[in-house]
Every structure is written in C-alpha cells, then in structure tokens.
C-alpha cells in the first residue's frame, strides 16, 4: 500500500510570546490542512535561515479559528474567509497567503491521474447519492474509452471543520440548486452519503485504502502521493488538468484591493483554462497584540514567505500572490495590527527581512 509522503511537523504547545531554550523565538500557528504541505516546507527553510521556529499544526480551519479567537496561537490558517463583520467582532485581521486548487481523487483500477472525466452534474449526484455505481450511464457517457467497473461508489469526506470542505461545497452549491437547498455551503455539512476522515491527509489516506472510492483534497496531496484525480468540466465547458497555471487562470481577475477584509471566494470562475475548484487560504491574527516583538517576528515570517517562498509554493502547485497584492496586505498590517499601546508594529513599505530562499 502506498504511504503518504507528507512530513508532519511536531507541535510543541507553548504560551503566546514564548521562547525556546537558548532564547530562540517560537511562533505558534494552527489551522487549515489545505496549505500544510507548503507551510511545512516554509517553516523548515525559515528555521535554516533564521533559527526562528514556526510551529504549525494541521488541525483544520474550524479548529484554527477557535484557537486564534482564544489567543492560543500567534496565527491561524483558514480556507474559510471570515466576513468583515466577523473579523471586527473578534478583533481579527485576515489576509490571503496562497491560492490552490481542490481535486476529486479516486481509487479505480486502471484509472490514472486525469484519466477520468466528470461533469459538474455527475460530481454533485455522486455526493448526493443519486449516482451510486461507477458503471452508471452518466459516467460512462463522458468516459467511452474506460472500462468502468460495476462497483459501488464509496464517498470519502471530511468529518472535521474544514476550509477544504467550505471551498468544495461552495462549488457544489454554485453549480447545483439541489445541493444548495439540501446540503449547503459550510466548513461542516450534513453529508448525504459517505465516510468521514480528518484533514486532507486523512481523506487522501482513506481513498488510497478503499477501492471504488472518491474524495476531495488539495491538489498537493494528490500530486505528492500520486493519487489519481478526476478532471471536472469547467465553467466554459472544457476539461483541463489541475496545475499552477490553471489555478492562476481562475484567480486572475481577483481584485484584492476592492475587497474588505480580503473576503473572496474563487470557485467556478469563467475562463477557457480556469480550474473550477480554486480557493485562497488565509491567515488570521489578533488586531491587538500584547507582545509586539512576537507579533513582529510572526509578520517577518510571512514577509519572507511572500518574497522568498514562491519557488517552494510553485513546486507544490500552489499559486503565490502577486507583488501588487502583497503590497496591499503589508499596508494592512501597518494599519490594523497594533501593539498594546496602540502603536503600529509593521512599518509600511519596509520589508523586515531580505533572506534568499536557498
């Protein structure tokens, strides 16, 4: 049986503002598993360069949001963007970190990555339990060259509060009134069928274990573990492969400067080469920081990631944010993230670190 190749980052529970032995700074984060493959490599490289330890626990967006609201972490990762009124109520600042794509992954004998085609309607009906066997005529019609087995379909879905689920169900709600009415769009939903697993890692593992199964994961998990994925017909009617380029095509019209709180959802975007299930992953921080030095250390890590982590992100098939968006984000830091005395922590127009990424 194949084994997941994603390395796990050991998480040491430390109070906010804590330092490790010997005076090393420790930054603590938790949340979305969607960006975890990239965050784990960023934190490893950043420690090599700075000796600053960034601990990130992949526990799901819902748990991450809970932890940042409770001030249990310095930052949270979430694929579920919070509305500006939610941010204000919880004294939070939100900004996008990466863009990525979600893919349906399958375990079907003889099917290679990209070898199975699913229309949006077929994908919805599988998850609504209206299509229950791989030999269904609606699947066969899109795959005339495949010898599809007369095998029951096992759906694998997230059982934890998940930003990946939020993005995936947002897409299903946009393309299907029936899904929107019966199930809806949230980080946790009442699934009509299937078995649950925790985090992207758990869904990937269960799909790899169960013949005839289908699930949904962030593309890096499918790519790194060589799990076959299905192509989904996009908004303009084309079957295209998931890739950095097709994720970028979907996000190309994002206007971050016009979006309060950076609240944006990028599913089912028009465009010949747009992958249909794309989303941003966000960082949440407290707007009022009791430890200005710790907050500055956290922002320095994100600044390094924006300016020097792009190559790592692209290799893992994430889309880094353009420089224009980064300038808007860092100006937001200077205006909205404050020390206990009300003074700013980040200086506008000034990059706090200029380390190369190699």
N, C-alpha and C positions, 0 to 999 in steps of 0.2 A: 504494500500500500504506500502511496506517495505520502510524504510528510511535508507539513508546512515549513517553509524555509524562512519565514519572518522571525527575526530575533526578538525576544522580549526584553524590555528594559525593566530592571529591578527597581521597584519603587520603595524608597525609604520615607516613612511618614515623619515629617518634620513640621514644627510650627512655622507660621509665616515669619519671614525675616531671619530664619535660622541659618547658621553656617556650619559646615562640616569641620571636623578636627583639622587643625593646622590653619584655620582662617579661610578655607575655601568657601566661596559663596555657593549656596544651594538654592536653585529656583525650582519650585514645585508646581506642576500642572497636571490636569486630568481631564478626560472627556472623550471626544469623538474617536472612534477607531478608523473612520474614513481616511484621515491623513496620517495615521500612525506609521506606516512604512517610511514616509518621508521624515516625519518628526524624529523617529528613532535614529535615522542616519544624520540628521542635522545636529541632534544633541551629542552624538558620538564625535562628530567632526569638530563641533564647537568646543568641546572639552579638550580635544587635542591641541587646539589653538590658544585657548584662554585659561584652561584649568577651572572654568566655571561649570559646575554640574547642573544640568537641567534635567529634572526627573519628570517624565510624562507617563501617566498611567492610562492605558486604553480601556476605559470603562463604559463608553457610550455617552452620547451627547446629553441625555437626560440627567445622568449622574454627575456629569461635569458641571452642568448648570446649577444643580443643587449645591455642589461643593463651592463654586465661586460665590454664590449668594450667601453661603455660611462662612465665607472668608477662610475656608480650609485649605485653599490653594492660592498661589500667586496669579494663576491664569487658568482659564478653562478653554477647551476646544469644543466647538459645537458646529454641526452641519445644519442645525435649525436656527435660522436667523431670528432674533427677537425683534419685535416691533419697537419703534422708538418709545412708545408709552411704557412698555415693559422695561426697557432699559432705564428710563427715568425713575420708575417706581423702585427699582432695585439698585439704583446708583451704580449702573454698569456702563462701560464703554465697549463697543463692539466694532471689530474691523475684520475684513476678509484676509486670509493668509494664503490660500491656494485655491485653484479650481481643479476639479477632477470629474471623471465620469463613472457612472454605475452601469454594470452589465449583468444581464441574466447569465448565470452559469449552469451548466447541465452535466449530467453523468449518463451519457448514452453511448453504448458500444458502437465504435466505428465513426463517431462524430468528432471532428477536430475543431479547434478554435475557429469560429466564424463559419463553420460548416452547416449550421442550422439557421434557417430564416423564420422569423416570427413577425406577423403583422401586429400592430398595437392591439387590435381587437382580439387576436388569439392569445396574446400575453395576458390581457385582462381576464379573458374567460378561463384561462388555466388557474389564475389566482382566485377567481370567483367560484371555482369548482364546477364550471359549466363544461369544460373540456377536461376529461379525466384520464385519457389514454393517448399514448404517443402516436397511435395509428389513426387518430381522428382525421377525417377528410379535410378539415380546415388546415391542419398542419401539413398533411401530405400535399395539398394543393400548392403550397409555397416551396416544397422540397421534393420535386419529382425525381431527383436523382439519388435520394436517400432511401434506403431500405429500413423504414421506421418500424420498430418492434410493436407488437400488440401488447404493450406493457403499461401498467398503471403508472400515472404521474404522481410522484411524491413532491409536494411543495415544501421547501425549507425557508423559513422566515425568521426575522429577529424576534426574540422574546423580551429584549430589554428596551429601554427608552433610547431610540436610535435616530440620529440625523440621517443615516443612510435610508432608513425606513421613511422618514419625512420626505426626502427627495423622491424616492421611488413611488410612494403613494401620491405625492403631488403630481407626478407624471401620469399615473393611472387615473387620477381624478380629472385631469385636463382632457384626456382622450376618451373618457367613458362616463357619461352621466349616471349610469347604473352603479359604477364603482363609487362615484362621489356621493350618491344618495345612500348606498347600503353600507359602505365601509369608511370612506372619507380619507382625509389627509392629516396625518399627525405622526409624531415620533413613536407612538404606540397605538395600534388599532386592533379591533376585534377581527382577526383573520377568519375568512370563511372556511379555510382548509389548511392542512399542513402541520409541520412540526417546528418547534422553536429552537433557536440556538443563540448564544450570546456573542456579541460583537461580530465584525466582519470575519475575524479568524474562525469563530465557531461555525458560521454559515458555510464558509469555504470547506471546513473540515467535514461537516455533515454531508455536503453534496459529494465530496470525494469518496465518502464511505457508502453512500446509498445509490445503487444502480437505478436508473429511471427517475432521478431527482432533478429538480430545478430550484435555484435560489437566486439571490441578487447580492452582489458585493461591489465594493470599489474596485476599479479595474486593476490596480496594482496587485491585489490579492489573486486575481485570475492570472495575470501575467507572470508573477513570480512563481506561482505554484503550478503553472501550465494546466489550468483547469479549462476545459472547453467552454466557450461562451457563445451565445446566440446573437445573431445580428437582428436588430429591430428596425423595421422600416421607419424612416424619419418623417418629419413634418411635411417635407416636399415630395415624399413618396419614394425615396431612394434607400437602398440597402448599402450602408457604408460600414467600414470597420472602426472600432473604437481606437483612438490614438490621440496623442498630444494635439495633432493638427485638427482633428475633428472636434475635440473638446474646445479648442481655441476658437474654431469657427462658430460654435454655439454661443460662446461668450463674447464674441467680437463686438457686439453692439451694447455691451454693458456700460452704463453711464454712472459710475460711482459718485461723481461729484454732484449729481442731481438726486441722490438717494439718501434721505435722512436715516442716520444710524446704519448706513450701508446695507439696508434691508433689500435683498434681491434674490429672486428665485429664477433659475435659468433653464428649466425643463421645457421640452417641446418647442425649441426655438426654430424659426424658419431658416432656410439655407440649404442649398444642394448638398453641402458637405458637413452639416451640423449633426453631431451625435445627439440623439433625442433626450438622453437622461444625464444631464450635467448639473452640477451644483458647486457652489462655493463652500469652503469650510472656514469657519470664523474663530476668532479669539475673543474672549470676554475677560475684562479686567475691571476691578473696582475703580470708580472715578476718584474716590477719596482714599489716598494711600497713607497708612500710618507709618510706613518705613520708606522714605523717599529713596534711600540708597538701594534697597531691594527692588523697588519699582523700576529705577533706572537700569539696574542690572538686567531685569526682565525685558525692558524695551530695547536694550542693546542687543540682546539675543535675537529679537525679532528683526531689528535693523540689519544685523548680519545676515539673517536668513533671506530677507528681501534682496539684499545687494550681492550676496556671495553664495547663496544656496540654490540658485536657479539651475545649475547643471545637475545637482543631485535630484532636484524635483523632476526635471525633464527625463532623466534616465528611468525614473519610476513612473513615467507617463502622467505626471501632474502638470498643470499649466501655471507657471509663476505669474504673478500680477505684473502688469506693465509699469514702467517707471512713473508714468503720469498718475496712476492710481496710488503708488507708494508715496508720492509727494503729498497727495491729499490725505492719506492715512496718517502720515507722520505730523502733518499740521494739526490733525485732530488730536493726536497725543498731546501736543503742546497746549492745546486749548482746554481739553476735557479731563486729563489725568493730573490731579493736583496732590501736593503734599498736605499734611495735616494743618499747616499754617496757611493754606490757600495758594501758595506759590506754585508755579509750574515746575515740572520735573524734566521734561524734554524741551530742548532748545530748538525752535523752528529753523529749518534749513541747515541743520548741522547733523551730520552723520556721526554717531558716537563711536563707531569702530570701523576700521578700514583694513581688516584682515583678509588676505586671499583665502580662497576655499580649497587650496591644495598645498 
